[in-house]
Amino acid sequence: MAVEAYVFIECEHAKSKEVLDNLLKIGGVKEARIVTGPYDLIALVAASNFKVLGDVVISKIQSINYVKRTLTNVIID
């Protein structure tokens, strides 16, 4: 079952552009933008199932330099 999620990303100060550049290189990241508010970036991530989605978020997105924390919101409709 395919799954998509919005991943909200908080970065170290003044590092949003660098994180964005690395984020867009990750397979499954369909789109990503720098935003205002409590998070610095929002990414749309697609995966074949929840396990793969979790692997992308934990192993790839959270391991990018300067990423402080993420919040994943699975799309249900």
C-alpha positions in Angstrom: 0.0 0.0 0.0 1.5 3.3 -1.1 1.7 6.0 1.6 2.5 9.8 1.5 3.3 12.1 4.4 4.2 15.7 5.1 7.3 15.9 7.1 7.9 19.1 9.1 11.5 19.8 9.7 13.2 22.0 12.2 16.8 23.0 11.4 19.7 24.7 13.1 19.7 28.5 12.7 20.5 29.8 9.2 20.9 26.2 7.7 17.5 25.8 6.0 18.9 26.2 2.4 21.6 23.7 3.0 19.2 21.2 4.5 16.8 21.7 1.6 19.5 21.0 -1.0 20.3 17.7 0.7 16.7 16.8 1.3 15.8 17.1 -2.4 18.5 14.4 -3.2 16.6 11.8 -1.1 14.6 9.2 -3.0 10.9 9.5 -2.1 11.0 13.2 -1.4 8.5 14.5 -4.0 8.6 18.2 -3.0 10.1 20.3 -0.3 9.9 24.0 0.6 11.3 26.4 3.2 8.5 27.9 5.2 7.8 30.3 8.0 6.5 29.2 11.4 7.7 26.8 14.1 9.3 24.5 11.4 11.8 25.6 8.8 10.9 23.1 6.0 8.0 21.0 4.9 8.6 18.0 2.6 6.1 15.7 0.8 7.4 12.2 1.0 6.1 9.1 -0.8 6.9 5.5 0.0 5.6 2.0 -0.9 4.6 1.3 2.7 4.8 2.6 6.3 8.1 0.8 7.0 9.8 2.4 4.0 8.4 5.8 5.0 9.8 5.3 8.5 13.2 4.4 7.1 13.3 7.5 4.9 12.4 9.8 7.8 14.6 8.2 10.4 17.6 7.0 8.4 17.8 9.7 5.7 16.0 12.9 6.7 16.9 12.9 10.3 20.5 12.2 9.5 21.0 15.3 7.3 23.4 17.7 9.0 21.7 20.5 10.9 18.3 18.8 11.2 17.1 19.2 14.8 13.8 17.4 14.8 11.0 16.2 12.5 7.2 15.8 12.8 5.6 13.3 10.3 1.9 13.7 9.3 0.6 10.8 7.2 -1.9 11.8 4.5 -5.1 9.8 4.9 -7.2 11.3 2.1 
